[in-house]
Amino acid sequence: MRVLAALSGGVDSAVAAARAVEAGHDVVGVHMALSRNRDQFRSGSRGCCSIEDSNDARRAADKLGIPYYVWDLSEEFQDTVVKDFLSEYEAGRTPNPCVRCNEHIKFDTLLDRADALGFDAVATGHYARIEIRDDGVRELHRAADAAKDQSYVLAVMGPEKLARSMFPLGAMRSKAEVRAEAAVRGLGVSNKPDSYDICFVADGDTKGFLQRELGERPGDILDESGEVVGAHSGAYAYTVGQRKGLALPRPASDGKPRYVTGVDTERNVVTVGPETLLTVRRVTGESTVWLAPDVQAIEPTECEVQVRAHGAPVRATIVRDGDRVVADLHEPMRGVAAGQSLVAYQGSRVIGQATIAR
């Protein structure tokens, strides 16, 4: 097959490309430049898409003996990921930009370009497994390494994109094993630090980024009774379940911590209360993407659901109704926020995904 290997400049994508070459595929490497203002170097483990990353990707391609290109996708990234991130926070929701990047950039724009150039598949360094059933249905499963599993952020890709994707690292047992293989193959990125946090907020200060982009909008912080207990500089910068950074001038009457229980950006009000107000037993999701044609879930279906990339799954009964999914949780879940991704699993298999509405 002709395979387009996405090379980020990190160790995972380099080893994934090496495995695609070793499997006998005709591989071409491509680095996606996502930032409009690319730094020369990364700051430790933060950020991505620096000139350093591009050069590391080029060196990996040279070592593997494959062609290498840099594609400027900064405009698409700004329009579909960064703007969505800002608009979701501005609406009082909590987005996951990695989900949107996988949906719109890595498995939409990239696949469209790959198709136009005659490639059969795209290979990435994501930690997830694809299994093919006897009836030909391709299933998305958790990676063998639970600590690195990325099936949660990949669930949004849908069956058509899954059919044209390859995840060569899905069966790897640990990141240490990946690094060791990179070293044996002579790939210079074997000891390069992992990137983490939000790639376009390289300093890790999400609140500061939001304030710079959206401006300060001072307002009140209210308790559950409606009494003013503090002030904020923009309701959009808070998320349900948040405890740190509230800077309330006086403690609650019972002396217990208070958490964000609601964000109303139209009124510019943040509501706080005790931890008990954070628990929910029903979650409703919209804009559903379904990956399991043999598990339609039109009737109540037992599964596990996850609402954070590395959150603990919770047993649930789900029902699909068109574009909507309702999950009744078998045990209460805390701090669920609108805008997060709800992913449903049966065992290690991803069966569907939806964006939490309430």
Secondary structure, DSSP 4 states (H G I P E B T S, - for coil): -EEEEE--SSHHHHHHHHHHHHTT-EEEEEEEE--SS--SS-BTTB----HHHHHHHHHHHHHHT--EEEEE-HHHHIIIIIHHHHHHHHTT----HHHHHIIIIIIIIHHHHHHHTT-SEEE-----EEEE-TTS-EEEE--SSTTT--HHHHGGGHHHHHTTEE-TTTT---HHHHHHHHHHTT-TTTTPPPPBS-TT-TTS-HHHHHHHHH----EEEE-TTS-EEEEES-GGG--TT--TT---SS--TT----EEEEEETTTTEEEEE-GGGGEEEEEEEEEEEE--TT---SS-EEEEEE-STTPPPEEEEEEEETTEEEEEEEEEEE---TTSEEEEEETTEEEEEEEE--
